Amino acid sequence: MTTAPLSLEHIIRPSSLTDKKPPVLFMLHGYGSNEEDLFSFASELPEELCIIAVRAPYILQPYGYAWYAINFDAEKGKWSDDDQAIESREKIINFIDEACSTYGLDNQNVNLLGFSQGTILSYAVALSYPEKIKNIIALSGYINEKILKDSYVENNFENLNFYCSHGDMDQVIPVDWARKAPKFLKKLGIKHVYEEFPAGHGVLPQNFHSFKKWISNKI
């Protein structure tokens, strides 16, 4: 069903659980896409999960949405609007609180799945607010330290768990950027798994099956 009473547009697949508050997986799509994209995974993921695919707030012309602007004409390669990214980080964390309250979800079992720009935001949300997030599936993205809360290093990360993956032939986000994540997470003492696949900027079936198994064992 499609709903729009909350602060961000989204689509939802309810949990199969009826006897307790269900765990929830929020899906954050990539630049230029929409909430339907990652939602295609929903039917294959554990039934006990409530799955909510969220639409990014910024409209792109002629179609699609973004969590923040990217200037592809920048002289030194792509330039990201970090101020917009921080605004989206806050919009996401507020939306998580709204959705958990509105749909009766377990706010102690909040999980994120991001792709590309959605992964960059997933890292930012989880590392800035680790007390609110449990598991993160970070596909084809990287950690942008400029959009983390200033005091993030003081956070307690003991409950966080990351699954990170990247295509070793990614032409959009270089795999070298993604390879920095395990070192970054290890330095903070955060539990994580990192995998690479023979792929470009996308998700191979074996990648899907790997993170499906991972999240199934974590919820």
MDAnalysis code that builds the backbone (N, CA, C; Angstrom):
import MDAnalysis as mda
import numpy as np

u = mda.Universe.empty(657, n_residues=219, atom_resindex=np.repeat(np.arange(219), 3), trajectory=True)
u.add_TopologyAttr("name", ["N", "CA", "C"] * 219)
u.add_TopologyAttr("resid", np.arange(1, 220))
u.add_TopologyAttr("resname", ["MET", "THR", "THR", "ALA", "PRO", "LEU", "SER", "LEU", "GLU", "HIS", "ILE", "ILE", "ARG", "PRO", "SER", "SER", "LEU", "THR", "ASP", "LYS", "LYS", "PRO", "PRO", "VAL", "LEU", "PHE", "MET", "LEU", "HIS", "GLY", "TYR", "GLY", "SER", "ASN", "GLU", "GLU", "ASP", "LEU", "PHE", "SER", "PHE", "ALA", "SER", "GLU", "LEU", "PRO", "GLU", "GLU", "LEU", "CYS", "ILE", "ILE", "ALA", "VAL", "ARG", "ALA", "PRO", "TYR", "ILE", "LEU", "GLN", "PRO", "TYR", "GLY", "TYR", "ALA", "TRP", "TYR", "ALA", "ILE", "ASN", "PHE", "ASP", "ALA", "GLU", "LYS", "GLY", "LYS", "TRP", "SER", "ASP", "ASP", "ASP", "GLN", "ALA", "ILE", "GLU", "SER", "ARG", "GLU", "LYS", "ILE", "ILE", "ASN", "PHE", "ILE", "ASP", "GLU", "ALA", "CYS", "SER", "THR", "TYR", "GLY", "LEU", "ASP", "ASN", "GLN", "ASN", "VAL", "ASN", "LEU", "LEU", "GLY", "PHE", "SER", "GLN", "GLY", "THR", "ILE", "LEU", "SER", "TYR", "ALA", "VAL", "ALA", "LEU", "SER", "TYR", "PRO", "GLU", "LYS", "ILE", "LYS", "ASN", "ILE", "ILE", "ALA", "LEU", "SER", "GLY", "TYR", "ILE", "ASN", "GLU", "LYS", "ILE", "LEU", "LYS", "ASP", "SER", "TYR", "VAL", "GLU", "ASN", "ASN", "PHE", "GLU", "ASN", "LEU", "ASN", "PHE", "TYR", "CYS", "SER", "HIS", "GLY", "ASP", "MET", "ASP", "GLN", "VAL", "ILE", "PRO", "VAL", "ASP", "TRP", "ALA", "ARG", "LYS", "ALA", "PRO", "LYS", "PHE", "LEU", "LYS", "LYS", "LEU", "GLY", "ILE", "LYS", "HIS", "VAL", "TYR", "GLU", "GLU", "PHE", "PRO", "ALA", "GLY", "HIS", "GLY", "VAL", "LEU", "PRO", "GLN", "ASN", "PHE", "HIS", "SER", "PHE", "LYS", "LYS", "TRP", "ILE", "SER", "ASN", "LYS", "ILE"])
u.atoms.positions = np.array([
    [0.833, -1.191, 0.000],
    [0.000, 0.000, 0.000],
    [0.875, 1.251, 0.000],
    [0.400, 2.296, -0.617],
    [1.123, 3.557, -0.652],
    [0.538, 4.487, 0.394],
    [1.407, 5.135, 1.166],
    [0.933, 6.029, 2.208],
    [1.706, 7.338, 2.159],
    [1.095, 8.409, 2.625],
    [1.788, 9.690, 2.622],
    [1.452, 10.580, 3.808],
    [1.077, 10.012, 4.963],
    [0.763, 10.896, 6.074],
    [2.006, 11.388, 6.810],
    [3.140, 10.760, 6.577],
    [4.351, 11.099, 7.315],
    [5.199, 12.093, 6.520],
    [6.349, 12.443, 7.056],
    [7.149, 13.526, 6.483],
    [7.842, 13.158, 5.179],
    [8.008, 11.862, 4.892],
    [8.606, 11.428, 3.628],
    [7.682, 10.414, 2.950],
    [7.587, 10.527, 1.636],
    [6.814, 9.554, 0.860],
    [7.460, 8.180, 0.999],
    [6.625, 7.133, 1.017],
    [7.166, 5.797, 1.208],
    [6.136, 4.745, 0.811],
    [6.620, 3.534, 0.625],
    [5.741, 2.386, 0.450],
    [6.127, 1.346, 1.492],
    [5.167, 0.525, 1.862],
    [5.386, -0.358, 3.010],
    [4.875, -1.764, 2.731],
    [5.657, -2.755, 3.164],
    [5.185, -4.139, 3.211],
    [5.093, -4.517, 4.680],
    [3.881, -4.741, 5.184],
    [3.738, -5.053, 6.610],
    [4.431, -6.359, 6.988],
    [4.764, -6.464, 8.252],
    [5.341, -7.692, 8.798],
    [4.276, -8.773, 8.915],
    [4.738, -10.023, 8.932],
    [3.827, -11.149, 9.160],
    [3.506, -11.322, 10.646],
    [4.256, -10.645, 11.509],
    [4.060, -10.797, 12.953],
    [2.814, -10.044, 13.417],
    [2.058, -10.664, 14.291],
    [0.866, -10.017, 14.844],
    [0.868, -10.013, 16.370],
    [1.822, -10.737, 16.970],
    [1.810, -10.886, 18.431],
    [2.775, -9.952, 19.142],
    [3.558, -9.187, 18.382],
    [4.501, -8.241, 19.004],
    [4.912, -7.194, 17.985],
    [5.571, -6.158, 18.469],
    [6.049, -5.125, 17.561],
    [7.124, -5.716, 16.638],
    [6.959, -5.572, 15.327],
    [7.905, -6.206, 14.409],
    [9.174, -5.386, 14.179],
    [10.256, -6.081, 13.805],
    [11.452, -5.374, 13.356],
    [11.162, -4.689, 12.021],
    [11.946, -3.657, 11.713],
    [11.687, -2.898, 10.493],
    [12.979, -2.701, 9.702],
    [12.850, -2.752, 8.386],
    [13.962, -2.473, 7.478],
    [13.582, -1.285, 6.611],
    [14.334, -0.188, 6.763],
    [14.126, 0.989, 5.925],
    [15.057, 0.918, 4.722],
    [14.504, 1.133, 3.526],
    [15.281, 1.092, 2.290],
    [15.500, 2.504, 1.755],
    [16.756, 2.831, 1.469],
    [17.120, 4.163, 0.978],
    [17.741, 4.020, -0.410],
    [17.049, 4.508, -1.420],
    [17.464, 4.314, -2.813],
    [18.623, 5.232, -3.216],
    [19.119, 5.021, -4.420],
    [20.229, 5.802, -4.939],
    [19.795, 7.055, -5.677],
    [20.769, 7.841, -6.085],
    [20.561, 9.104, -6.792],
    [19.807, 8.878, -8.102],
    [18.728, 9.630, -8.286],
    [17.975, 9.558, -9.530],
    [16.961, 8.435, -9.597],
    [16.825, 7.689, -8.516],
    [15.876, 6.573, -8.489],
    [14.662, 6.969, -7.655],
    [13.936, 5.955, -7.161],
    [12.780, 6.226, -6.304],
    [12.538, 5.038, -5.379],
    [11.479, 5.139, -4.584],
    [11.219, 4.131, -3.554],
    [10.851, 2.761, -4.114],
    [10.460, 2.698, -5.393],
    [10.089, 1.409, -5.989],
    [11.317, 0.527, -6.241],
    [12.471, 1.140, -6.404],
    [13.680, 0.442, -6.842],
    [14.057, -0.703, -5.904],
    [14.478, -0.379, -4.696],
    [14.903, -1.408, -3.751],
    [13.727, -2.235, -3.236],
    [12.520, -1.681, -3.321],
    [11.334, -2.395, -2.842],
    [11.125, -3.706, -3.611],
    [11.742, -3.805, -4.774],
    [11.646, -5.053, -5.543],
    [12.279, -6.227, -4.793],
    [13.150, -5.939, -3.827],
    [13.752, -6.991, -2.997],
    [12.787, -7.508, -1.928],
    [11.752, -6.729, -1.618],
    [10.947, -6.965, -0.419],
    [10.343, -8.363, -0.347],
    [9.818, -8.835, -1.464],
    [9.119, -10.122, -1.449],
    [10.050, -11.294, -1.136],
    [11.362, -11.089, -1.287],
    [12.328, -12.163, -1.051],
    [12.969, -12.088, 0.339],
    [12.647, -11.051, 1.096],
    [13.267, -10.871, 2.410],
    [12.369, -11.433, 3.510],
    [12.932, -11.685, 4.696],
    [12.177, -12.344, 5.771],
    [10.815, -11.704, 6.031],
    [9.790, -12.563, 6.157],
    [8.417, -12.080, 6.304],
    [8.178, -11.326, 7.610],
    [9.001, -11.623, 8.634],
    [8.778, -10.944, 9.914],
    [9.200, -9.470, 9.878],
    [9.987, -9.111, 8.880],
    [10.395, -7.713, 8.735],
    [9.264, -6.865, 8.159],
    [8.995, -5.738, 8.788],
    [8.219, -4.696, 8.115],
    [9.210, -3.950, 7.224],
    [8.890, -3.808, 5.966],
    [9.813, -3.158, 5.029],
    [9.204, -1.841, 4.551],
    [9.980, -0.774, 4.717],
    [9.527, 0.553, 4.307],
    [10.560, 1.157, 3.360],
    [10.171, 1.341, 2.119],
    [11.046, 1.966, 1.127],
    [10.705, 3.452, 1.066],
    [11.718, 4.274, 1.250],
    [11.519, 5.717, 1.421],
    [11.948, 6.469, 0.160],
    [11.180, 7.480, -0.193],
    [11.530, 8.339, -1.328],
    [12.367, 9.519, -0.841],
    [13.476, 9.756, -1.511],
    [14.332, 10.899, -1.175],
    [13.576, 12.212, -1.395],
    [13.939, 13.276, -0.663],
    [13.128, 14.499, -0.677],
    [13.346, 15.450, -1.845],
    [14.466, 15.334, -2.550],
    [14.761, 16.307, -3.605],
    [14.395, 15.760, -4.982],
    [13.604, 16.519, -5.713],
    [13.142, 16.092, -7.036],
    [14.198, 16.419, -8.084],
    [14.468, 15.453, -8.954],
    [15.378, 15.664, -10.077],
    [14.557, 15.771, -11.360],
    [15.006, 16.591, -12.282],
    [14.353, 16.699, -13.591],
    [15.107, 15.853, -14.610],
    [14.440, 15.131, -15.502],
    [12.986, 15.117, -15.683],
    [12.254, 14.140, -14.755],
    [12.996, 13.281, -14.061],
    [12.341, 12.323, -13.164],
    [13.354, 11.843, -12.127],
    [12.859, 11.155, -11.123],
    [13.720, 10.606, -10.084],
    [13.896, 11.555, -8.907],
    [14.585, 11.052, -7.887],
    [14.750, 11.780, -6.637],
    [16.179, 11.594, -6.117],
    [16.576, 12.498, -5.232],
    [17.930, 12.441, -4.666],
    [17.901, 12.832, -3.202],
    [18.852, 12.305, -2.451],
    [19.013, 12.684, -1.045],
    [19.783, 13.989, -0.930],
    [20.585, 14.288, -1.942],
    [21.301, 15.571, -2.013],
    [21.795, 15.756, -3.433],
    [22.092, 17.016, -3.757],
    [22.521, 17.345, -5.116],
    [23.948, 16.872, -5.385],
    [24.171, 16.467, -6.616],
    [25.519, 16.155, -7.100],
    [25.764, 17.008, -8.338],
    [26.854, 17.762, -8.327],
    [27.219, 18.583, -9.483],
    [28.227, 17.806, -10.321],
    [27.773, 17.332, -11.480],
    [28.638, 16.514, -12.325],
    [29.566, 17.360, -13.199],
    [29.392, 18.691, -13.159],
    [30.222, 19.581, -13.968],
    [31.378, 20.190, -13.163],
    [31.507, 19.787, -11.930],
    [32.569, 20.335, -11.097],
    [33.933, 20.071, -11.732],
    [34.833, 21.023, -11.618],
    [36.130, 20.926, -12.297],
    [36.952, 19.731, -11.837],
    [36.842, 19.400, -10.573],
    [37.653, 18.297, -10.044],
    [36.797, 17.053, -9.811],
    [35.968, 16.752, -10.775],
    [35.095, 15.592, -10.638],
    [33.785, 15.966, -9.977],
    [33.084, 14.978, -9.465],
    [31.774, 15.218, -8.864],
    [31.900, 16.015, -7.557],
    [30.916, 16.862, -7.332],
    [30.861, 17.641, -6.096],
    [29.512, 17.400, -5.445],
    [29.532, 17.027, -4.172],
    [28.302, 16.720, -3.446],
    [27.927, 17.866, -2.528],
    [26.632, 18.117, -2.410],
    [26.122, 19.140, -1.512],
    [25.983, 18.532, -0.115],
    [27.031, 18.697, 0.682],
    [27.045, 18.066, 2.005],
    [26.004, 18.667, 2.944],
    [25.680, 19.941, 2.765],
    [24.644, 20.548, 3.608],
    [23.287, 19.882, 3.372],
    [22.972, 19.642, 2.096],
    [21.727, 18.924, 1.789],
    [21.782, 17.505, 2.333],
    [22.942, 16.870, 2.259],
    [23.083, 15.496, 2.764],
    [22.828, 15.447, 4.267],
    [23.336, 16.443, 4.995],
    [23.107, 16.499, 6.442],
    [21.616, 16.724, 6.727],
    [20.974, 17.582, 5.927],
    [19.528, 17.775, 6.080],
    [18.788, 16.460, 5.874],
    [19.193, 15.701, 4.865],
    [18.541, 14.405, 4.607],
    [18.821, 13.414, 5.726],
    [20.016, 13.457, 6.274],
    [20.329, 12.596, 7.425],
    [19.330, 12.843, 8.553],
    [19.054, 14.109, 8.821],
    [18.113, 14.452, 9.878],
    [16.675, 14.098, 9.505],
    [16.321, 14.290, 8.228],
    [14.983, 13.910, 7.767],
    [14.757, 12.407, 7.952],
    [15.790, 11.618, 7.654],
    [15.668, 10.162, 7.763],
    [15.492, 9.742, 9.215],
    [16.312, 10.281, 10.114],
    [16.213, 9.856, 11.513],
    [14.871, 10.278, 12.100],
    [14.369, 11.437, 11.696],
    [13.044, 11.868, 12.163],
    [11.946, 10.974, 11.598],
    [12.100, 10.595, 10.324],
    [11.111, 9.725, 9.693],
    [11.088, 8.345, 10.364],
    [12.248, 7.845, 10.731],
    [12.316, 6.554, 11.426],
    [11.492, 6.601, 12.710],
    [11.659, 7.672, 13.480],
    [10.874, 7.816, 14.713],
    [9.375, 7.880, 14.416],
    [9.017, 8.665, 13.395],
    [7.606, 8.791, 12.998],
    [7.013, 7.440, 12.614],
    [7.737, 6.730, 11.750],
    [7.221, 5.465, 11.222],
    [7.082, 4.416, 12.320],
    [8.070, 4.340, 13.213],
    [7.995, 3.357, 14.303],
    [6.784, 3.636, 15.186],
    [6.525, 4.907, 15.436],
    [5.378, 5.276, 16.254],
    [4.061, 5.026, 15.530],
    [3.978, 5.452, 14.271],
    [2.737, 5.352, 13.503],
    [2.341, 3.909, 13.218],
    [3.328, 3.079, 12.868],
    [3.030, 1.702, 12.457],
    [3.255, 0.672, 13.556],
    [3.573, 1.126, 14.764],
    [3.740, 0.204, 15.886],
    [4.917, -0.738, 15.716],
    [6.063, -0.198, 15.293],
    [7.244, -1.012, 15.010],
    [8.205, -1.022, 16.197],
    [9.069, -2.024, 16.221],
    [10.036, -2.171, 17.301],
    [11.193, -1.191, 17.092],
    [11.218, -0.113, 17.858],
    [12.270, 0.886, 17.655],
    [13.618, 0.444, 18.221],
    [13.656, -0.756, 18.789],
    [14.928, -1.348, 19.219],
    [15.470, -2.321, 18.176],
    [14.744, -2.463, 17.070],
    [15.181, -3.368, 16.001],
    [14.970, -2.690, 14.649],
    [15.682, -1.565, 14.479],
    [15.602, -0.766, 13.260],
    [16.813, -1.073, 12.383],
    [16.551, -1.432, 11.140],
    [17.591, -1.839, 10.203],
    [17.524, -0.972, 8.945],
    [18.673, -0.764, 8.323],
    [18.750, 0.046, 7.109],
    [19.322, -0.757, 5.962],
    [18.785, -0.518, 4.766],
    [19.373, -1.055, 3.540],
    [19.497, 0.107, 2.556],
    [20.724, 0.401, 2.156],
    [20.940, 1.497, 1.229],
    [21.674, 1.039, -0.017],
    [21.463, 1.790, -1.090],
    [22.234, 1.563, -2.313],
    [22.799, 2.903, -2.785],
    [24.104, 2.937, -3.049],
    [24.771, 4.112, -3.603],
    [24.568, 5.332, -2.695],
    [23.893, 6.368, -3.168],
    [23.669, 7.540, -2.327],
    [22.880, 7.166, -1.073],
    [21.988, 6.200, -1.197],
    [21.255, 5.713, -0.031],
    [22.153, 5.035, 0.985],
    [23.236, 4.417, 0.514],
    [24.217, 3.820, 1.420],
    [25.018, 4.894, 2.134],
    [25.410, 5.939, 1.411],
    [26.152, 7.043, 2.017],
    [25.334, 7.642, 3.157],
    [24.024, 7.778, 2.949],
    [23.139, 8.291, 4.001],
    [22.952, 7.263, 5.113],
    [22.913, 5.983, 4.772],
    [22.774, 4.942, 5.798],
    [23.964, 4.961, 6.747],
    [25.172, 5.084, 6.184],
    [26.366, 5.220, 7.030],
    [26.233, 6.440, 7.939],
    [25.802, 7.570, 7.357],
    [25.718, 8.814, 8.121],
    [24.710, 8.713, 9.261],
    [23.562, 8.115, 8.981],
    [22.524, 7.960, 10.002],
    [23.007, 7.032, 11.124],
    [23.547, 5.884, 10.740],
    [23.935, 4.882, 11.737],
    [25.104, 5.345, 12.601],
    [26.097, 5.968, 11.987],
    [27.268, 6.403, 12.746],
    [26.965, 7.633, 13.593],
    [26.004, 8.453, 13.152],
    [25.619, 9.636, 13.923],
    [24.640, 9.299, 15.039],
    [23.778, 8.290, 14.806],
    [22.749, 7.903, 15.780],
    [22.757, 6.384, 16.004],
    [23.873, 5.819, 16.489],
    [23.962, 4.359, 16.632],
    [22.990, 3.774, 17.643],
    [22.493, 4.617, 18.536],
    [21.533, 4.120, 19.534],
    [20.177, 3.822, 18.901],
    [19.955, 4.299, 17.688],
    [18.649, 4.123, 17.034],
    [18.660, 3.035, 15.957],
    [19.846, 2.551, 15.576],
    [19.966, 1.623, 14.452],
    [20.638, 0.338, 14.922],
    [20.248, -0.783, 14.316],
    [20.819, -2.071, 14.713],
    [21.720, -2.650, 13.615],
    [21.144, -2.935, 12.463],
    [21.895, -3.544, 11.359],
    [21.807, -2.668, 10.112],
    [22.904, -2.635, 9.356],
    [22.956, -1.813, 8.145],
    [23.498, -2.642, 6.986],
    [22.752, -2.653, 5.886],
    [23.221, -3.256, 4.635],
    [23.637, -2.114, 3.728],
    [24.936, -2.003, 3.480],
    [25.504, -0.868, 2.749],
    [26.017, -1.344, 1.390],
    [25.204, -1.135, 0.351],
    [25.519, -1.625, -0.987],
    [26.058, -0.498, -1.868],
    [27.211, -0.718, -2.460],
    [27.758, 0.173, -3.497],
    [27.834, 1.634, -3.066],
    [28.362, 1.859, -1.866],
    [28.498, 3.227, -1.367],
    [29.805, 3.396, -0.611],
    [29.907, 4.489, 0.146],
    [31.126, 4.764, 0.914],
    [30.775, 5.677, 2.085],
    [31.731, 5.853, 2.987],
    [31.542, 6.719, 4.147],
    [32.031, 8.123, 3.810],
    [31.145, 9.094, 3.913],
    [31.500, 10.503, 3.763],
    [31.565, 11.111, 5.162],
    [32.778, 11.278, 5.672],
    [32.950, 11.764, 7.039],
    [32.407, 13.177, 7.229],
    [32.286, 13.940, 6.145],
    [31.832, 15.330, 6.242],
    [30.356, 15.442, 6.609],
    [29.609, 14.350, 6.467],
    [28.180, 14.421, 6.780],
    [27.823, 13.636, 8.045],
    [28.838, 13.264, 8.828],
    [28.611, 12.643, 10.130],
    [28.505, 13.736, 11.185],
    [27.798, 13.471, 12.255],
    [27.729, 14.445, 13.358],
    [29.136, 14.694, 13.899],
    [29.398, 15.932, 14.290],
    [30.744, 16.317, 14.723],
    [31.273, 15.439, 15.849],
    [30.412, 15.043, 16.729],
    [30.836, 14.291, 17.918],
    [30.680, 12.779, 17.758],
    [30.598, 12.294, 16.513],
    [30.254, 10.874, 16.306],
    [31.248, 9.915, 16.962],
    [32.530, 10.305, 17.062],
    [33.532, 9.386, 17.622],
    [33.254, 9.069, 19.090],
    [32.457, 9.907, 19.740],
    [32.139, 9.685, 21.154],
    [30.960, 8.727, 21.343],
    [30.339, 8.308, 20.239],
    [29.153, 7.457, 20.321],
    [29.497, 6.040, 20.771],
    [28.484, 5.357, 21.263],
    [28.597, 3.940, 21.628],
    [28.113, 3.104, 20.451],
    [29.032, 2.373, 19.831],
    [28.714, 1.623, 18.614],
    [28.535, 0.122, 18.850],
    [28.451, -0.304, 20.111],
    [28.511, -1.739, 20.399],
    [27.345, -2.527, 19.813],
    [26.219, -1.877, 19.545],
    [25.061, -2.602, 19.006],
    [24.968, -2.558, 17.476],
    [25.889, -1.822, 16.846],
    [25.835, -1.706, 15.386],
    [26.467, -2.914, 14.703],
    [25.944, -3.219, 13.522],
    [26.467, -4.321, 12.721],
    [26.288, -3.967, 11.248],
    [27.374, -3.985, 10.495],
    [27.330, -3.604, 9.080],
    [27.601, -4.784, 8.151],
    [26.822, -4.848, 7.070],
    [27.166, -5.677, 5.914],
    [27.466, -4.701, 4.774],
    [28.691, -4.701, 4.284],
    [29.106, -3.782, 3.219],
    [29.514, -4.587, 1.991],
    [29.100, -4.130, 0.820],
    [29.528, -4.805, -0.405],
    [29.688, -3.795, -1.533],
    [30.471, -4.198, -2.522],
    [30.760, -3.297, -3.645],
    [31.157, -4.136, -4.864],
    [30.883, -3.596, -6.038],
    [31.338, -4.222, -7.267],
    [32.761, -3.797, -7.578],
    [33.612, -4.764, -7.919],
    [35.015, -4.408, -8.156],
    [35.242, -3.728, -9.502],
    [34.163, -3.591, -10.292],
    [34.265, -2.876, -11.568],
    [33.320, -1.670, -11.588],
    [32.991, -1.157, -10.406],
    [32.059, -0.038, -10.304],
    [32.640, 1.219, -10.954],
    [31.922, 1.748, -11.961],
    [32.371, 2.945, -12.679],
    [31.803, 4.228, -12.066],
    [30.858, 4.084, -11.154],
    [30.194, 5.252, -10.560],
    [30.864, 5.653, -9.247],
    [31.007, 4.703, -8.347],
    [31.716, 4.921, -7.082],
    [32.903, 3.956, -7.053],
    [34.123, 4.474, -7.130],
    [35.302, 3.597, -7.195],
    [35.369, 2.627, -6.020],
    [35.767, 1.412, -6.310],
    [35.840, 0.398, -5.260],
    [36.839, 0.796, -4.179],
    [37.859, 1.586, -4.537],
    [38.830, 2.037, -3.538],
    [38.164, 2.848, -2.433],
    [37.103, 3.601, -2.795],
    [36.383, 4.378, -1.781],
    [35.685, 3.439, -0.801],
    [35.094, 2.384, -1.333],
    [34.368, 1.424, -0.484],
    [35.327, 0.648, 0.412],
    [36.527, 0.388, -0.097],
    [37.500, -0.406, 0.670],
    [37.987, 0.301, 1.927],
    [37.730, 1.594, 2.016],
    [38.119, 2.333, 3.221],
    [37.176, 2.050, 4.387],
    [35.963, 1.590, 4.069],
    [34.954, 1.392, 5.113],
    [35.364, 0.367, 6.173],
    [35.870, -0.816, 5.793],
    [36.241, -1.788, 6.831],
    [37.282, -1.247, 7.808],
    [38.258, -0.509, 7.291],
    [39.290, 0.061, 8.168],
    [38.677, 1.095, 9.110],
    [37.786, 1.905, 8.562],
    [37.104, 2.944, 9.343],
    [36.274, 2.305, 10.457],
    [35.492, 1.285, 10.105],
    [34.627, 0.616, 11.078],
    [35.443, -0.134, 12.127],
    [36.517, -0.774, 11.686],
    [37.375, -1.509, 12.627],
    [37.985, -0.567, 13.661],
    [38.403, 0.611, 13.212],
    [39.007, 1.597, 14.115],
    [38.028, 2.013, 15.210],
    [36.735, 2.039, 14.865],
    [35.704, 2.409, 15.836],
    [35.191, 1.201, 16.627],
    [35.728, 0.020, 16.331],
    [35.306, -1.187, 17.037],
    [33.924, -1.679, 16.636],
    [33.525, -1.397, 15.394],
    [32.186, -1.751, 14.922],
    [32.219, -3.083, 14.175],
    [31.303, -3.958, 14.512],
    [31.195, -5.254, 13.842],
    [30.804, -5.052, 12.380],
    [31.464, -5.781, 11.476],
    [31.175, -5.582, 10.056],
    [31.652, -6.768, 9.217],
    [31.029, -6.859, 8.052],
    [31.439, -7.796, 7.007],
    [31.610, -6.971, 5.738],
    [32.668, -7.244, 4.971],
    [32.858, -6.548, 3.701],
    [33.090, -7.579, 2.599],
    [32.329, -7.446, 1.516],
    [32.469, -8.360, 0.382],
    [32.534, -7.578, -0.925],
    [33.278, -8.124, -1.887],
    [33.304, -7.571, -3.242],
    [32.795, -8.625, -4.224],
    [32.175, -8.122, -5.287],
    [31.618, -8.998, -6.309],
    [32.073, -8.526, -7.687],
    [32.139, -9.444, -8.657],
    [32.554, -9.078, -10.017],
    [31.436, -8.347, -10.741],
    [31.240, -7.093, -10.364],
    [30.090, -6.340, -10.858],
    [30.441, -4.872, -11.014],
    [29.568, -4.153, -11.722],
    [29.652, -2.711, -11.803],
    [28.843, -2.095, -10.679],
    [28.099, -1.029, -11.007],
    [27.314, -0.326, -9.993],
    [25.926, -0.959, -9.919],
    [25.869, -2.106, -9.261],
    [24.608, -2.828, -9.173],
    [24.727, -3.973, -8.182],
    [23.659, -4.764, -8.091],
    [23.605, -5.861, -7.127],
    [23.401, -7.178, -7.863],
    [24.421, -8.020, -7.849],
    [24.306, -9.339, -8.465],
    [23.446, -10.262, -7.597],
    [22.873, -11.325, -8.211],
    [22.090, -12.277, -7.412],
    [22.861, -12.843, -6.219],
    [24.156, -13.159, -6.422],
    [24.917, -13.719, -5.293],
    [25.130, -12.693, -4.185],
    [25.186, -11.423, -4.557],
    [25.263, -10.342, -3.574],
    [23.965, -10.284, -2.767],
    [22.844, -10.358, -3.464],
    [21.543, -10.347, -2.787],
    [21.420, -11.517, -1.817],
    [21.760, -12.705, -2.279],
    [21.626, -13.894, -1.425],
    [22.540, -13.794, -0.203],
    [23.696, -13.162, -0.377],
    [24.636, -13.011, 0.736],
    [24.078, -12.086, 1.806],
    [23.560, -10.917, 1.397],
    [23.039, -10.011, 2.437],
    [21.696, -10.489, 2.980],
    [20.923, -11.235, 2.186],
    [19.678, -11.817, 2.695],
    [19.982, -12.809, 3.827],
    [20.981, -13.640, 3.627],
    [21.377, -14.601, 4.666],
    [21.881, -13.850, 5.893],
    [22.651, -12.811, 5.660],
    [23.224, -12.015, 6.766],
    [22.126, -11.390, 7.627],
    [21.177, -10.706, 6.989],
    [20.130, -10.014, 7.750],
    [19.184, -11.019, 8.405],
    [18.959, -12.146, 7.753],
    [18.080, -13.181, 8.334],
    [18.637, -13.697, 9.651],
    [19.961, -13.722, 9.761],
    [20.605, -14.217, 10.992],
    [20.723, -13.135, 12.063],
    [20.412, -11.887, 11.693],
    [20.616, -10.778, 12.628],
    [19.320, -10.281, 13.276],
    [18.171, -10.498, 12.639],
    [16.932, -9.949, 13.166],
    [16.317, -10.884, 14.206],
])
